[in-house]
Amino acid sequence: MGQQVQGEDRLRSVWWPALSDGLRRAGAPEGLLAEPDVAIGFYGDLFRPPGQLLAAGDPPYTARDVDGGFEQELLAAWWREAAQRDPEVAPPDADDTLVATPRSVQAALRALSGSRFFADVALRLVVADLKQVRAYLTDEPTRERVRARVMARIGPDTRVVVAHSLGSVVAYEALCALPGHGVRALVTIGSPLGIRNLVFDRLRPDPVWTCGKPLGEWPGGDALTWTNLAGTGDVVALVKDLRPVFGTRVRSALLSNGTHAHDATSYLTDELCGRAIAEGLA
């Protein structure tokens, strides 16, 4: 989310050093991964308004631009999670649970602005992120275009897929749509995949009900290892353990990412992340 004015090379320049540090923390052999071996599945420009200049920044969204339904419900979920993780954030009242009115939308945005997680994030960017998630999960043409970008980067020699935030949803669906792929390790970081109703229940392919509960499709063959890392204070990854909805084969772990709980590089530099990547490359 929020990368629409970036690009493949710019993101690789940020991710590559963090990937290297994570591999080093994990004790991986020097030279196991080289920068030319890293490809970025970029799709942020698809969310960029047509004709918008780089200097123009993001649209000047306000609380009035948060649409009803999906966007308000996801905002409410973020608010509840932030209140649980940060004692400085007042929890929503019972009447505000679904953020059903403009007044309660403003209350949610105001509460999030005072949290450690969203302290450095402009409120217009929070609204923009809500709209990106909604667009991917509810607008099929957008979903197909975004997913095609990522699928094009997964070739016969791709062994590891590392996916952050909304990108983890895209990567999961891309792998499910590529039967027989050779990916050995999927590493999801800061992922919202486990959020029922808003995210999990909207996945493609549809989750299958087994023994009275829904189960997401495994995104590969038996040789695929899936590691999910969630920061303890990461509001976006509000469901930390993916095993209940994707099966016990998912290796789930909690990380302490400090005040930058959702930042991709905070995940990539961790030993557990480096180890999961190294295992897929070995």
Buried (B, 14 or more C-beta within 10 A) or exposed (E): BBBBBBBBEBBBEBBBBBBBBBBEBBEBEEEBBEEEEBEBBBBBEBBBEEEEEEEEEBBEBBBEBBEEEBBBBBBBBBBBBBBEBBEEBBEBEEEBBBBBEBEBBBBBBEBBBEBBBBEEBBBBBBBBBBBBBBBBBEEEEBBEEBBBBBBEBBEEEBBBBBBBBBBBBBBBBBBBBBEEBBBBBBBBBBBBBBBEEBBBBBBBEEBEEEEEEBBBBBBBEEEBBBBBBBBEBBBBBBBBBBEBBBBEEBBBBBBEBEEBBBBBBBBBBBBBBBBBBBBBBE
